[in-house]
Amino acid sequence: MLSAHNLYLQIDKKCILNGVNISVDRGECVGLIGRNGAGKTSLLRALMAMDANASGICNLWDQSSKDRAVTAGWLAQERSVSWDMDVEQIISLGRIPWQGFMGRAHKDDKKYIELAANQLGLELFLERPFHTLSGGERARVLIARLLAQNTPLVMADEPIAALDPANQLQAMSLFRELADDGRAVVFSIHDLSLAARYCTRLVLMDEGKIVADGSAMSVLNDDNLAQVFGIKAIRQDSDHGLIIHPTEALETTYG
């Protein structure tokens, strides 16, 4: 579904991506983790052909912009919208790639718009202007827009960052359900416990490289937590999977 090899990106003589190889198959829910500035956002944007300076090979780059839009849905970190639109209109933007000549509606538009709104608990918000919503409510609307696009590959940059705990759990559950239903899902995330619980696989980045790729237990070992994240943590097995409790910062870093 997604395959990329030898991805490089340099900005102002700084290497942002350094020979990254990554592939994601249907049925996988992949959490992209790493400290601030590790290259997670740059990798996601490069995979989506959003950075002309990136080099390498990626199967998405061979597609036209329209074909890519019906293959891969994308959610950026930015939660603002430039237009004065209501919630239903924002969600409906996810259907644009499927519409015909001059915006002719697709027969499934209403179904996927309503489904996405229901999945994110937005039924009573549909007529609300987007700019009147809280940050967390805006994040839910934009996740709904992503789901309404109904693509086999779903990619998102920190999709749960603005959500409260209950909505974080709901969103993570939705992403995992997409993978369980046969889609490929990739997103960046900072909450290591939620990543361990809901992702089928974790990809750990540091200084523009992938330094670990595998199960939560293998990736989130004591050495990686110390060397990459600069923390000590308690790792606890539970009925809900691996739980990470950071207990000590080994160094002060700002990225």
BELGISUL-V355413 format. One record per pair of residues at least 4 apart in sequence whose C-alpha atoms are under 8 Angstrom apart, sorted by the first residue. I is the first residue (numbers start at 1). J is the second residue. If there is no record, write none. Layout:
# BELGISUL-V355413
I	J
I	J
This chain:
# BELGISUL-V355413
1	23
1	24
1	25
1	26
1	153
1	184
2	22
2	23
2	24
2	25
2	58
2	59
2	60
2	153
3	21
3	22
3	23
3	24
3	58
3	59
3	60
4	20
4	21
4	22
4	23
4	47
4	56
4	57
4	58
4	59
5	19
5	20
5	21
5	22
5	56
5	57
5	58
6	18
6	19
6	20
6	21
6	55
6	56
6	57
7	17
7	18
7	19
7	20
7	21
7	54
7	55
7	56
7	57
8	15
8	16
8	17
8	18
8	19
8	20
8	54
8	55
8	56
9	15
9	16
9	17
9	18
9	53
9	54
9	55
10	14
10	15
10	16
10	17
10	53
10	54
11	15
11	16
15	208
16	38
16	39
16	42
16	207
16	208
17	39
17	42
17	43
17	207
17	208
17	209
18	208
18	209
19	209
20	208
20	209
20	210
21	210
24	28
24	30
24	184
24	185
24	186
25	184
26	152
26	153
26	179
26	182
26	183
26	184
26	185
27	178
27	179
27	180
27	181
27	182
27	183
27	184
27	185
28	179
28	180
28	182
28	183
28	184
28	185
28	199
28	200
28	201
29	175
29	176
29	179
29	184
29	185
29	186
29	198
29	199
29	200
29	201
30	185
30	186
30	187
30	199
30	200
30	201
30	202
30	203
31	186
31	187
31	188
31	189
31	195
31	199
31	201
31	202
31	203
32	40
32	186
32	187
32	188
32	189
32	202
32	203
32	204
32	205
33	40
33	188
33	189
33	190
33	192
33	202
33	203
33	204
33	205
34	38
34	40
34	190
34	204
34	205
34	206
34	228
34	229
35	190
35	205
35	206
35	228
35	229
35	255
36	254
36	255
37	207
37	255
38	205
38	206
38	207
38	208
38	209
39	43
39	205
39	206
39	207
39	208
39	209
40	44
40	188
40	205
40	208
41	45
41	157
41	188
42	46
43	47
44	48
44	155
44	156
44	157
45	49
45	50
45	51
46	50
46	51
46	52
46	54
47	58
47	60
47	61
48	60
48	61
48	72
48	74
49	60
49	61
57	61
58	62
59	63
60	68
63	67
63	68
64	68
65	69
66	70
66	97
67	71
68	72
69	73
69	97
69	151
70	97
70	98
70	149
70	150
70	151
71	151
71	152
71	153
72	151
72	152
72	153
72	154
72	155
73	146
73	147
73	149
73	150
73	151
73	153
73	154
73	155
74	146
74	154
74	155
74	156
75	142
75	143
75	146
75	155
75	156
75	157
75	159
76	156
76	157
76	158
76	159
77	156
77	157
77	158
77	159
79	135
79	138
79	139
79	142
80	138
81	130
81	131
84	129
84	130
84	131
85	89
85	90
85	129
85	130
86	90
86	126
86	127
86	128
86	129
86	130
87	91
87	125
87	126
87	127
87	128
87	129
87	130
87	141
88	92
88	113
88	125
88	126
88	127
89	93
90	94
90	130
90	141
90	142
90	145
91	113
91	116
91	117
91	141
91	142
91	144
91	145
91	146
91	148
92	96
92	109
92	113
92	145
92	148
93	145
94	145
94	146
94	147
94	148
94	149
95	99
95	106
95	109
95	113
95	148
95	149
96	103
96	149
97	149
98	106
99	103
99	104
99	105
99	106
100	104
100	105
100	106
105	109
108	112
109	113
110	114
111	115
112	116
112	147
112	148
112	149
112	150
113	117
113	144
113	145
113	148
114	118
114	123
115	119
115	148
116	120
116	144
116	145
116	147
116	148
117	121
117	122
117	123
117	126
117	141
117	144
118	122
118	123
119	144
119	174
120	140
120	141
120	143
120	144
120	170
120	171
122	126
122	140
122	141
128	132
128	133
129	133
130	138
133	137
133	138
134	138
135	139
135	162
135	163
136	140
136	162
136	163
136	164
137	141
137	163
138	142
139	143
139	159
139	160
139	162
139	163
140	144
140	163
141	145
142	146
143	147
143	159
144	148
145	149
146	150
146	154
147	151
151	183
152	182
152	183
152	184
153	183
153	184
153	185
153	186
154	183
154	184
154	185
154	186
155	185
155	186
155	187
156	186
156	187
156	188
157	187
157	188
157	189
158	187
158	188
158	189
158	190
159	187
159	188
159	189
160	167
160	168
160	171
160	172
160	189
161	189
163	167
163	168
164	168
165	169
166	170
167	171
168	172
169	173
169	194
170	174
171	175
172	176
172	194
172	198
173	177
173	198
174	178
175	179
175	185
176	180
176	185
176	198
176	199
177	181
178	182
178	183
178	184
178	185
179	183
179	184
179	185
189	195
190	195
191	195
192	196
192	243
192	244
193	197
193	242
193	243
193	244
194	198
194	199
194	243
195	199
195	202
195	216
196	200
196	202
196	216
196	217
196	241
196	242
196	243
197	240
197	241
197	242
197	243
200	215
201	213
201	214
201	215
201	216
202	212
202	213
202	214
202	215
202	216
202	219
203	210
203	211
203	212
203	213
203	214
203	219
204	210
204	211
204	212
204	213
204	219
205	209
205	210
205	211
205	212
206	210
206	211
206	228
212	219
213	219
214	218
214	219
215	219
216	220
216	242
217	221
217	242
219	224
220	224
220	225
221	225
222	226
222	232
222	233
223	227
224	228
224	229
225	229
225	230
225	231
225	232
225	233
226	230
226	231
226	232
226	250
227	231
230	249
230	250
230	251
231	246
231	247
231	248
231	249
231	250
231	251
232	246
232	247
232	248
232	249
232	250
233	244
233	245
233	246
233	247
233	248
234	244
234	245
234	246
234	247
235	242
235	243
235	244
235	245
236	242
236	243
236	244
236	245
237	241
237	242
237	243
238	242
238	243
